[in-house]
Amino acid sequence: MKTKVYPRVEVIWGDAEERGEVGWNNLKEQLKFSKKPCPTMRNIGYEVYRDDDHISLLHSIGSNECSSVEKIPMSCIKDIILLKDK
């Protein structure tokens, strides 16, 4: 069975972040942390699905098996770059 060819892409996206312990936290430290920008993440994979809501990537794919699927909300995405084979 021939495996469908999916485009390889790099997705650049902003991730949510949380900091603090159960119970009381230092207010000054939390306020300082609250002003820092959220982290920018990069994922490379095979684009197997995309709609207005999210993009889905696989990191490994074969004719009958694949890796876990990773879904990234479109609202978090800063850029999607199509990767060319050399």
ROLUM-934000 format. One record per atom (N, C-alpha, C): atom name; residue in one letter; x negated, z negated, y. Coordinates in nm, 3 decimals. Atoms other than C-alpha are relative to their C-alpha. Example, Ala and Ser with C-alpha at 12.3 -4.5 7.8 and 13.67 -1.06 7.14 Angstrom:
2
 fiza pado      xx      zz      yy
    N    A  -0.089   0.000  -0.119
   CA    A  -1.230  -0.780  -0.450
    C    A  -0.090   0.000   0.120
    N    S   0.082   0.006  -0.119
   CA    S  -1.367  -0.714  -0.106
    C    S   0.077  -0.073   0.109
//
This chain:
86
 fiza pado      xx      zz      yy
    N    M  -0.083   0.000  -0.117
   CA    M   0.000   0.000   0.000
    C    M  -0.089   0.000   0.125
    N    K   0.080  -0.008  -0.122
   CA    K  -0.140   0.097   0.340
    C    K   0.050  -0.101   0.103
    N    T  -0.034   0.098  -0.101
   CA    T  -0.147  -0.175   0.606
    C    T   0.024   0.068   0.133
    N    K  -0.028  -0.053  -0.133
   CA    K   0.013  -0.091   0.939
    C    K  -0.113  -0.040   0.094
    N    V   0.107   0.028  -0.096
   CA    V  -0.242  -0.070   1.219
    C    V   0.063  -0.062   0.124
    N    Y  -0.047   0.073  -0.118
   CA    Y  -0.176  -0.325   1.494
    C    Y  -0.112  -0.001   0.105
    N    P   0.104   0.002  -0.103
   CA    P  -0.358  -0.320   1.831
    C    P  -0.067  -0.137   0.008
    N    R   0.073   0.125  -0.023
   CA    R  -0.630  -0.580   1.886
    C    R   0.002  -0.027   0.151
    N    V  -0.011   0.035  -0.141
   CA    V  -0.583  -0.764   2.216
    C    V  -0.067  -0.134   0.027
    N    E   0.042   0.132  -0.049
   CA    E  -0.728  -1.047   2.418
    C    E   0.109  -0.047   0.096
    N    V  -0.103   0.058  -0.084
   CA    V  -0.464  -1.271   2.573
    C    V  -0.061  -0.115   0.079
    N    I   0.049   0.105  -0.089
   CA    I  -0.562  -1.485   2.873
    C    I   0.123  -0.072   0.054
    N    W  -0.122   0.074  -0.033
   CA    W  -0.313  -1.763   2.938
    C    W  -0.031  -0.141   0.048
    N    G   0.013   0.136  -0.050
   CA    G  -0.265  -2.096   3.112
    C    G   0.070  -0.096  -0.095
    N    D  -0.052   0.098   0.096
   CA    D  -0.216  -2.392   2.880
    C    D   0.053  -0.123   0.073
    N    A  -0.048   0.129  -0.051
   CA    A  -0.017  -2.708   2.944
    C    A  -0.101  -0.108  -0.040
    N    E   0.098   0.106   0.027
   CA    E  -0.215  -3.031   2.951
    C    E   0.064  -0.134   0.031
    N    E  -0.051   0.135  -0.020
   CA    E  -0.137  -3.400   2.923
    C    E  -0.117  -0.097  -0.016
    N    R   0.107   0.101   0.011
   CA    R  -0.358  -3.704   2.975
    C    R   0.060  -0.137   0.022
    N    G  -0.046   0.137  -0.014
   CA    G  -0.298  -4.073   2.934
    C    G   0.017  -0.066  -0.135
    N    E  -0.015   0.080   0.121
   CA    E  -0.263  -4.349   2.681
    C    E   0.139  -0.063  -0.001
    N    V  -0.125   0.074   0.010
   CA    V   0.044  -4.530   2.553
    C    V  -0.017  -0.129   0.078
    N    G   0.010   0.120  -0.083
   CA    G   0.114  -4.814   2.793
    C    G  -0.045   0.037   0.141
    N    W   0.037  -0.019  -0.139
   CA    W  -0.034  -4.849   3.138
    C    W  -0.129   0.082   0.014
    N    N   0.116  -0.082  -0.032
   CA    N  -0.282  -4.602   3.288
    C    N  -0.039  -0.026   0.145
    N    N   0.050   0.020  -0.135
   CA    N  -0.495  -4.623   3.600
    C    N   0.060   0.107   0.092
    N    L  -0.069  -0.092  -0.090
   CA    L  -0.292  -4.466   3.883
    C    L  -0.097   0.092   0.074
    N    K   0.096  -0.081  -0.074
   CA    K  -0.595  -4.346   4.081
    C    K  -0.057   0.112  -0.088
    N    E   0.054  -0.100   0.094
   CA    E  -0.742  -4.168   3.776
    C    E   0.104   0.106  -0.036
    N    Q  -0.106  -0.095   0.036
   CA    Q  -0.407  -4.010   3.683
    C    Q   0.031   0.094   0.117
    N    L  -0.025  -0.084  -0.116
   CA    L  -0.350  -3.884   4.039
    C    L  -0.112   0.102   0.020
    N    K   0.114  -0.092  -0.010
   CA    K  -0.700  -3.732   4.044
    C    K   0.013   0.110  -0.105
    N    F  -0.016  -0.097   0.108
   CA    F  -0.636  -3.563   3.708
    C    F   0.116   0.096   0.029
    N    S  -0.118  -0.082  -0.025
   CA    S  -0.296  -3.434   3.825
    C    S  -0.029   0.118   0.092
    N    K   0.034  -0.107  -0.094
   CA    K  -0.465  -3.217   4.090
    C    K  -0.089   0.108  -0.061
    N    K   0.087  -0.099   0.065
   CA    K  -0.698  -3.038   3.848
    C    K   0.085   0.114  -0.057
    N    P  -0.078  -0.111   0.057
   CA    P  -0.585  -2.689   3.741
    C    P   0.010  -0.011  -0.151
    N    C  -0.018  -0.005   0.146
   CA    C  -0.450  -2.639   3.391
    C    C  -0.107   0.091  -0.059
    N    P   0.105  -0.082   0.060
   CA    P  -0.702  -2.489   3.147
    C    P   0.047   0.144  -0.027
    N    T  -0.024  -0.139   0.036
   CA    T  -0.724  -2.113   3.099
    C    T  -0.056   0.022  -0.139
    N    M   0.038  -0.022   0.139
   CA    M  -0.735  -2.014   2.733
    C    M  -0.009   0.149  -0.027
    N    R   0.014  -0.140   0.042
   CA    R  -0.835  -1.688   2.561
    C    R   0.018   0.006  -0.151
    N    N  -0.022  -0.025   0.142
   CA    N  -0.711  -1.565   2.224
    C    N  -0.020   0.148  -0.027
    N    I   0.016  -0.138   0.045
   CA    I  -0.811  -1.249   2.040
    C    I   0.067   0.013  -0.136
    N    G  -0.066  -0.020   0.128
   CA    G  -0.597  -1.112   1.761
    C    G   0.073   0.132  -0.005
    N    Y  -0.081  -0.119   0.020
   CA    Y  -0.374  -0.841   1.624
    C    Y   0.139  -0.027   0.056
    N    E  -0.132   0.017  -0.060
   CA    E  -0.060  -0.801   1.834
    C    E   0.104   0.055  -0.096
    N    V  -0.101  -0.042   0.098
   CA    V   0.226  -0.794   1.583
    C    V   0.141  -0.002   0.058
    N    Y  -0.132   0.004  -0.062
   CA    Y   0.515  -0.859   1.823
    C    Y  -0.017  -0.035   0.148
    N    R  -0.005   0.036  -0.142
   CA    R   0.590  -0.868   2.196
    C    R   0.139   0.033   0.054
    N    D  -0.123  -0.025  -0.073
   CA    D   0.910  -0.905   2.398
    C    D  -0.010  -0.073   0.133
    N    D   0.002   0.067  -0.131
   CA    D   1.008  -1.057   2.734
    C    D  -0.027  -0.149  -0.010
    N    D   0.015   0.144   0.021
   CA    D   0.984  -1.408   2.584
    C    D  -0.141  -0.041  -0.041
    N    H   0.131   0.043   0.053
   CA    H   0.652  -1.418   2.395
    C    H  -0.073   0.117  -0.065
    N    I   0.083  -0.092   0.078
   CA    I   0.366  -1.232   2.226
    C    I  -0.044  -0.076  -0.125
    N    S   0.042   0.061   0.127
   CA    S   0.270  -1.296   1.863
    C    S  -0.128   0.066  -0.048
    N    L   0.129  -0.048   0.046
   CA    L  -0.086  -1.264   1.730
    C    L  -0.029  -0.051  -0.141
    N    L   0.060   0.041   0.126
   CA    L  -0.242  -1.272   1.385
    C    L  -0.150   0.016   0.014
    N    H   0.146  -0.009  -0.006
   CA    H  -0.615  -1.340   1.351
    C    H  -0.058   0.077  -0.118
    N    S   0.041  -0.072   0.120
   CA    S  -0.643  -1.192   1.001
    C    S   0.123   0.064  -0.062
    N    I  -0.113  -0.068   0.062
   CA    I  -0.425  -0.937   0.826
    C    I  -0.050   0.089  -0.112
    N    G   0.029  -0.086   0.114
   CA    G  -0.432  -0.765   0.488
    C    G   0.127   0.073  -0.041
    N    S  -0.117  -0.075   0.042
   CA    S  -0.189  -0.552   0.289
    C    S   0.116  -0.090  -0.043
    N    N  -0.106   0.092   0.045
   CA    N   0.001  -0.854   0.151
    C    N  -0.012  -0.142   0.057
    N    E   0.021   0.135  -0.053
   CA    E  -0.145  -1.164   0.324
    C    E  -0.041   0.008   0.146
    N    C   0.045   0.009  -0.139
   CA    C  -0.216  -1.278   0.676
    C    C  -0.026  -0.146   0.036
    N    S   0.023   0.135  -0.052
   CA    S  -0.329  -1.578   0.879
    C    S   0.130  -0.055   0.056
    N    S  -0.116   0.055  -0.069
   CA    S  -0.088  -1.806   1.059
    C    S   0.026   0.083   0.127
    N    V  -0.036  -0.074  -0.120
   CA    V   0.099  -1.646   1.349
    C    V  -0.005  -0.095   0.120
    N    E   0.007   0.079  -0.123
   CA    E   0.035  -1.771   1.702
    C    E   0.088   0.067   0.104
    N    K  -0.091  -0.052  -0.101
   CA    K   0.309  -1.728   1.963
    C    K  -0.034  -0.063   0.135
    N    I   0.034   0.045  -0.135
   CA    I   0.227  -1.750   2.335
    C    I   0.113   0.043   0.094
    N    P  -0.106  -0.037  -0.093
   CA    P   0.506  -1.762   2.596
    C    P  -0.050   0.096   0.108
    N    M   0.039  -0.098  -0.103
   CA    M   0.496  -1.464   2.835
    C    M  -0.016  -0.067   0.137
    N    S   0.008   0.068  -0.129
   CA    S   0.548  -1.706   3.126
    C    S  -0.136  -0.067   0.023
    N    C   0.132   0.062  -0.010
   CA    C   0.203  -1.857   3.052
    C    C  -0.113   0.102   0.010
    N    I   0.103  -0.102   0.012
   CA    I   0.017  -1.525   3.022
    C    I  -0.044   0.051   0.136
    N    K   0.060  -0.053  -0.122
   CA    K  -0.220  -1.418   3.299
    C    K  -0.042   0.145  -0.016
    N    D   0.045  -0.137   0.023
   CA    D  -0.349  -1.097   3.137
    C    D  -0.001   0.028  -0.150
    N    I   0.013  -0.047   0.137
   CA    I  -0.339  -0.895   2.814
    C    I  -0.090   0.123   0.005
    N    I   0.099  -0.108  -0.002
   CA    I  -0.639  -0.671   2.749
    C    I  -0.004   0.066  -0.137
    N    L   0.010  -0.076   0.124
   CA    L  -0.632  -0.397   2.485
    C    L  -0.147   0.017  -0.034
    N    L   0.139  -0.011   0.044
   CA    L  -0.958  -0.409   2.286
    C    L  -0.021   0.131  -0.075
    N    K   0.032  -0.128   0.063
   CA    K  -1.113  -0.080   2.182
    C    K  -0.099  -0.023  -0.113
    N    D   0.098   0.003   0.108
   CA    D  -1.295  -0.032   1.852
    C    D  -0.122   0.082   0.043
    N    K   0.122  -0.071  -0.037
   CA    K  -1.658   0.077   1.891
    C    K  -0.024   0.113  -0.094
//
